[in-house]
Amino acid sequence: MISKSTLAFIGLFVFISCKQKTNIDWAFVKGGTFEQGKNQLVISPKGDTVRGFTSPYRFVEISDFYISKDEITVKQFREFCESTGREMPKPPVENAYGKKIYYKWEDEKPMLATWDEANEFAKWAGGRLPTEAEWEYAAKGGQKSKGYQYSGSNNPVEIGWVGENSDSTFHKVGLLKPNELGIYDMTGNVSEWVSDWYNPAKDSLVGKINPQGPPDGEYKISKGVSWFYNTQDSHGKPLKYGIHMPEVRYQSPRDTRNDGFGFRIAKDK
């Protein structure tokens, strides 16, 4: 017969184990070969052409994986902090315009995390940060891709919080239309950290099967861009090659925390 003290210990262990994970709604991404960096230029709302702001152009092979359908929320990150004994980070004080906002954490909004916080959360949740190639492949719909310019539509305002519809801030996850794989907010809302270093000089050294990015660098890459940027030309038409395309990469110091940076996580099949 098991003693009461043993039963209590088992109960405590189960309780602690249950608190060590949070609920993640995963989307399965069937692997395949795709054209990474298909579009190598960005057109601004004023008609200016910008180059050198996208992932490297190459055909890459991606294995099956899972990616979270939503950006990781404040609620999920708070569960991580409580489980690991961390202090919840303080939210940003200013918005992207430099205006004092004094944000307060809201459970269903994206967690505005640094790269290291995102990476630690991913490991705690039983996953990892997606690679840039995985992120781009999933954003384009994987094998179910319909060839949209953005993640799930040719009109960014249908599937993303962007300059025209965001009211100058980020929003709760999962409110707009998902892409072909049922993944939300891969266009706009907040730019999402991926695992790769930003180091274009070494991109050519990276393999084309499940590329992990360069071995080192000064900055980390994020994808999807944020609510801050406009997506329409002067006539109100969606830009064919706007900055929110999945090809676009943004580079930032890993300790960046502001109202334009969040993350989602991935895991191997």
C-alpha positions in Angstrom: 0.0 0.0 0.0 1.3 3.5 -0.9 1.7 5.8 2.0 -0.1 9.1 2.3 3.2 10.9 2.1 4.1 9.1 -1.1 0.7 9.9 -2.6 1.2 13.6 -1.7 4.6 13.6 -3.3 3.2 12.1 -6.5 0.4 14.6 -6.5 2.8 17.5 -6.1 5.0 16.1 -8.9 2.0 15.8 -11.3 0.8 19.3 -10.3 4.3 20.8 -11.0 4.6 18.8 -14.3 1.2 20.1 -15.4 2.3 23.7 -14.7 5.5 23.3 -16.7 3.7 23.6 -20.1 1.2 25.9 -21.7 -1.4 25.0 -24.3 -0.2 25.6 -27.8 -2.5 25.2 -30.8 -0.2 23.7 -33.5 -0.5 23.7 -37.2 1.1 20.8 -39.1 3.3 21.9 -42.0 4.0 19.2 -44.6 7.5 19.5 -45.8 8.6 20.2 -49.4 10.8 22.3 -51.7 10.0 26.0 -52.1 11.4 29.1 -53.6 12.7 31.1 -50.7 13.3 34.8 -51.3 11.2 34.6 -54.5 10.7 38.4 -54.5 13.9 40.3 -54.1 12.6 43.8 -54.0 10.1 45.9 -52.0 8.0 48.7 -53.3 7.1 51.5 -50.9 3.7 53.3 -50.8 5.4 56.2 -52.6 6.6 53.9 -55.4 10.3 53.7 -54.3 12.1 50.4 -55.0 14.2 48.9 -52.1 16.5 46.0 -52.5 18.6 43.9 -50.1 15.7 43.6 -47.6 14.7 40.1 -48.2 15.8 36.5 -47.5 18.4 35.1 -49.9 17.0 33.7 -53.2 17.3 29.9 -53.4 15.3 26.7 -53.6 15.3 25.0 -50.2 14.0 21.7 -48.9 12.0 21.7 -45.7 11.1 18.7 -43.6 7.7 18.2 -41.9 7.3 20.4 -38.8 4.7 22.0 -36.6 4.3 25.8 -35.9 2.0 27.5 -33.5 -1.1 28.9 -35.2 -0.9 32.1 -33.2 1.8 34.4 -31.9 2.6 33.5 -28.3 0.4 35.6 -26.0 1.1 37.4 -22.7 -1.0 34.8 -20.9 1.2 32.0 -22.2 4.4 33.8 -21.4 3.2 34.6 -17.9 2.6 30.9 -17.4 6.2 30.3 -18.4 7.4 32.9 -15.9 5.3 31.5 -13.1 6.5 27.9 -13.8 10.2 28.9 -14.0 10.2 31.4 -11.2 11.0 34.3 -13.5 9.8 37.8 -13.0 7.4 39.0 -15.7 9.2 41.6 -17.8 8.0 45.1 -17.7 6.1 46.2 -20.9 7.5 49.0 -23.1 6.9 52.6 -22.1 7.0 54.1 -25.6 5.3 53.1 -28.9 7.0 53.0 -32.3 6.3 56.7 -32.8 8.2 57.6 -29.6 5.0 58.5 -27.8 4.7 57.7 -24.1 2.1 54.9 -23.9 3.0 53.0 -20.7 1.7 49.7 -22.1 0.0 47.2 -19.7 0.2 43.5 -20.4 -3.1 42.1 -21.8 -3.5 38.3 -21.8 -4.6 37.7 -25.4 -2.2 40.1 -27.1 1.2 39.0 -28.4 4.0 38.9 -25.9 6.5 41.6 -26.7 9.6 39.6 -26.0 13.3 39.9 -26.6 14.9 37.2 -28.7 16.4 35.4 -25.7 13.1 35.4 -23.9 11.4 34.0 -27.0 14.1 31.3 -27.3 13.8 30.3 -23.6 10.0 30.1 -23.8 10.2 27.9 -26.9 12.5 25.4 -25.2 10.3 25.4 -22.0 7.2 24.7 -24.2 8.9 21.7 -25.8 9.7 23.5 -29.1 12.1 26.0 -30.6 12.0 29.1 -32.6 11.3 28.5 -36.3 14.1 29.0 -38.8 13.7 31.8 -41.3 13.1 29.3 -44.1 10.5 27.4 -42.1 8.7 30.6 -41.2 8.6 31.8 -44.8 7.5 28.4 -46.0 4.6 28.3 -43.5 3.7 31.9 -44.1 3.3 31.1 -47.8 1.0 28.2 -47.1 3.5 25.3 -47.6 2.2 22.7 -50.0 -1.2 24.3 -49.8 0.0 27.6 -51.1 -2.3 29.5 -53.4 0.5 31.8 -54.4 -0.6 34.9 -52.5 1.7 37.8 -52.2 1.1 38.0 -48.4 0.3 35.3 -45.8 -3.2 34.2 -46.9 -4.2 37.0 -49.3 -3.1 39.5 -51.9 -4.8 42.2 -49.7 -2.8 42.6 -46.4 -5.7 44.2 -44.5 -7.7 41.0 -44.8 -5.2 38.9 -42.9 -3.0 41.3 -41.0 -3.0 44.3 -38.7 -1.1 46.9 -40.8 -0.8 50.6 -41.1 -4.2 51.0 -42.7 -6.3 49.0 -40.2 -4.2 48.8 -36.9 -5.2 52.1 -35.3 -1.4 52.5 -34.6 -1.1 49.5 -32.3 -0.9 45.7 -32.2 -4.0 43.6 -31.5 -5.2 40.3 -29.9 -4.1 37.2 -31.8 -6.3 35.3 -34.2 -8.9 38.0 -35.0 -8.4 38.2 -38.8 -8.4 35.5 -41.5 -5.8 32.7 -41.3 -3.6 31.6 -44.2 -3.9 28.3 -46.2 -2.5 26.3 -43.3 -4.8 27.9 -40.6 -2.1 30.1 -39.2 -2.9 33.6 -38.1 -1.1 37.0 -38.1 1.9 36.1 -40.1 1.4 39.4 -41.9 1.6 42.4 -39.7 0.6 42.8 -36.0 4.1 42.2 -34.6 7.2 41.1 -36.4 8.3 37.6 -35.2 11.7 36.5 -34.1 13.2 33.4 -35.8 16.3 31.5 -34.9 18.6 32.7 -37.6 21.4 35.2 -37.3 21.4 38.1 -39.7 24.7 37.9 -41.6 24.1 38.3 -45.4 27.8 37.9 -46.1 27.6 34.3 -44.9 24.2 33.3 -46.4 25.9 31.6 -49.3 27.6 29.2 -46.9 24.3 27.9 -45.6 23.0 24.5 -46.9 19.7 24.2 -48.8 18.2 21.4 -46.8 16.5 22.7 -43.6 18.8 25.7 -43.6 19.6 27.0 -40.1 21.1 30.4 -41.2 24.7 31.7 -40.7 26.7 30.4 -37.7 27.1 33.8 -36.2 26.1 37.5 -36.5 25.5 40.7 -34.7 21.7 40.8 -35.1 18.8 38.3 -35.1 16.1 38.1 -37.8 12.4 38.7 -37.4 9.7 38.1 -40.1 6.3 39.4 -40.9 6.9 43.1 -40.1 4.5 44.9 -37.8 1.4 47.0 -37.6 3.5 50.2 -38.2 3.9 50.1 -42.0 1.4 50.9 -44.7 0.5 48.4 -47.4 -1.4 50.5 -50.0 -0.3 52.9 -52.7 -1.5 56.5 -53.1 -4.7 55.2 -54.8 -5.6 52.9 -51.9 -4.6 49.7 -53.8 -2.6 46.9 -52.1 1.0 47.0 -52.9 2.1 44.0 -55.0 5.5 44.1 -53.4 5.0 45.6 -50.0 7.2 45.4 -47.0 4.9 42.8 -45.3 5.7 40.1 -47.8 7.0 36.8 -46.2 10.3 37.3 -48.1 11.1 40.4 -46.1 13.5 40.0 -43.1 14.2 42.6 -40.4 17.4 42.6 -38.3 17.6 43.8 -34.7 19.7 43.4 -31.6 18.5 40.4 -29.6 17.6 42.5 -26.6 15.1 44.5 -28.5 11.7 45.0 -26.8 9.1 47.2 -28.3 5.6 47.2 -29.6 6.6 45.7 -32.9 8.3 42.4 -31.8 6.8 39.1 -30.8 7.2 35.5 -31.7 5.6 32.1 -32.4 7.3 28.7 -31.9 7.9 25.5 -33.9 8.7 21.9 -33.2 9.9 18.9 -35.1 7.4 16.3 -36.2 
